[in-house]
Amino acid sequence: MPDTPHIVGDVMTVPAVAVGRDTRVKRIVRVMGERRVSAVPVVSGAGKVVGVVSEADLLPREEFRGREPTRFERIRRRSDLAKAAGTTAAELMSTPAVTVHPDVTLAQAARLMAVNHVKRLPVVDDEERLRGVVSRGDLLKVFLRSDEDIEEEVRRTVVSYLFPTFAHAIHVSVRDGVVELRGPVHDTSLIWVAERLVGTVEGVVGVESRLSGEEAGPGGTRTAR
């Protein structure tokens, strides 16, 4: 069977930069700038993630700097106005934090980011203690796998598993993450299975299948059907 899909624990950044609830705005901005990140987790004294401060949480301070909010803004944007007046991480953070565990697959983490419109996720253990951070860039690392690595995994975990007696006759080639399968197989019903399994291999961006069924012809030779 194919290898277990890469998980968050394989690509997360460790150690993770974080701030405490009492960390003040200037320090938060400085940390973000030094680490070149768009958000930082906020942790309690026990190391548990209690929220996240992002660039979006800091923007209201600039937006409302030096001017009075309109009546509409006072009614509709109370949360932003509260953050504009905030001076510590506890007053600025978005809570509850959207977090993920190290054993979650990269696909699941990517979906969580997309649904919640965030670029980074704190990675926590079963007690919600911070263990790392995973970003969009980290999730894309799997696509940096070499074509040679992908080809080796496809041969080992898909071709050899599904077609053990025909593995030597099946040609596997990979170019820029696109896998081509070509050759004879003993059971055509497994062709679509092979295509699906190859598509789940980390780093694969496309599958081109030219597999065909084979049967014994006159004189013991094999002919395509």
N, C-alpha and C positions, 0 to 999 in steps of 0.2 A: 504493500500500500504506500501512497505518497507520505513523505515526512509530515509530521504535525506542522501546520502552518506556523510561521514565526509568530511569536507572541510579544507583547509589549515589553516584557522583561528583557528581551533580546536586544532592543534598540533604545530603551529609555536612557536619559541622561542622568548620571550619578556621579557625585552627589548633587542633589537638587538645591538650588538657591531658594530661600524662603525668608519671610519676615514675620515678626511677632505682631500681636494685636496692637501693641502700643507704638509700633514703628511709625515715625512721622513722615509726612509727605515728601519732604526733600530727600530723606534717606531712601524712600521707596523709588523715587525717580532716579536717584544716583545708582541704585542697585540694578535697575532695569537697563540704564545706559551702559554700565560697566559690563554687564553680562549679555547685552544685546538681546534682550528678551522682551516680549510684548505683555507679559503678565507674570506675577509671582504668587505662589501659594502663601496663605496666612496660616500660621500654626499656633496652637496653644502651647502652654508650658510643657505639656506632656508629649509634644511633637505631633499632635493630631491636626489634620487639615480642617480648618473651620471656615475657610472662605478663600477667595482669590481676588487680588487687585490687578486689574488690567488697564491698558491705556484708555479704554472706553470709560472706565470708572474715574479716571483723572481728568478727562476732557471737560466735564462741567465746570471745574475750577477756572479753566481758561475762558470758557464760553460766557460765564456770568461775571467774570472779573470786571470791576469798575462800572457796573450798570445794575439797575434794579430790574428784576424780572417783571414781565407783563402779567396782567391778571390771568390771562389764559395759561401762562407758564406756571403760575402759582397753583392753579387747579390741576393741570394735566401733568406737570413734571415735578411733583413733590419729591420723588426719589432722587432725581438729578439735582434739585436744589439742596437737598440734604447732603449729597456728596460734594457739592460745590463748597459747602461750609465745613466739610470734614477736614480734620487735621491728622488723623491717625488711620492706620490700616483697618482697624475695627469699624471706623465710621465710613470708610470708602469701599470696603470689600463687597463683592457679590456673594451671597450665601443663600442656600447651601452650595458648596462647591461641587462642580461636576468632576468626579474622580473616576479612576479606573484601576483595576488590579493588575499585577504583573503577568498573570496567566491568561489574560484576555487576548484574543487574536488581533492582529493589526487591522483586519477588515472590520471587526467590531469596534475598535477604537476610532477608526476613520468615520464610521457611521455616527458614533457618539459625538464626535467633533462637528460633523455636518448638521446633525439635528439640533445641537445646542449653539451653533454658530460661534464656536471657540477655536482658537488656534493651538492651544496647549492644554494638556490634562495632567493634574497631579496624579502620581501613581502611589497608591496606598496599600497597606497590608490589611489583614482582617480586622484590625483594631483602629483603622483609619489613620495610622501613623504614616507620615510621608516617607516614601522609599525612593522616589525619583520623579522625573517629569518627562512626558513624551510630547513631542511637537509634530506638526505636519511634516516638517523636514525629516524627522526620524522615521515616520511611516513610509516615506519615499525611498529610504535607504535600500529596501529590498530590490528596487528596480536597478540598483547599481551592480547587481550580481553579474559576473562575467558570463558570456554565452557558454563557455566551457563548463562552468559550474552547473548551469541550468541543464545542459545536455547530459552531464553525468547523472544528475538526479532523475531526469526523465527516464534514462535507460535503466537505472537501478530500481526505481520505485514504481514505474508504470509499465514499461515494456517487458521487463523481466518478470514482473508479477502477473500481468495479464496474458502474456504470450510466451511462456517459458520455452516451448519447443520451436518457436519461430523468431526468438529474440535476435538470433544471429543474422536473420534475413531482413530485419526491419531497420531501415535507415532513419537516423535521427540527426537533424541539423538545426542549429539555432543561429539566427542573425538578428541582432538588435532586440533580443527578447522574444522574437517570433519563432515558434517551434514548428518545424515541418516533419511530419511522419510519412514515411513512404515504404511500401512493401507488402508482402502477403501475410494474412492472418488465417488461423484455422476456424475462427468463429466470427462471422461478420456482425453478430449482435453485440460484440464487445467493442466495436469500433467507436461508437458514440460514448461508451464508458471511458475509453482511452482518451478521447478528446476532452471530456469533462475533467478527468483526473489531471491531465497535463495542464489544463487551464488553472488548476488550483495550486500548481507549483509556484512558489514565491519567485517573483521576477519575470514571470511569463506575461507578455502583453498581447499575445495572439497565438492561435493554433491553426495551422494549415494541414489538413489530413488528406493523404493520398493512399490510405490503406485500402487493400482489396482482399476479397475472399479467394481462397485457393482450394482446389480439389484435385484428387488424383486422376490423371488421364490415362490413355492407353500406354501400356509398357511401364507403368509406375511413375511416369513423369507427372508434373503438376501443372495445371493450366488455370489461368484466371477465369473467374466466372462473374 
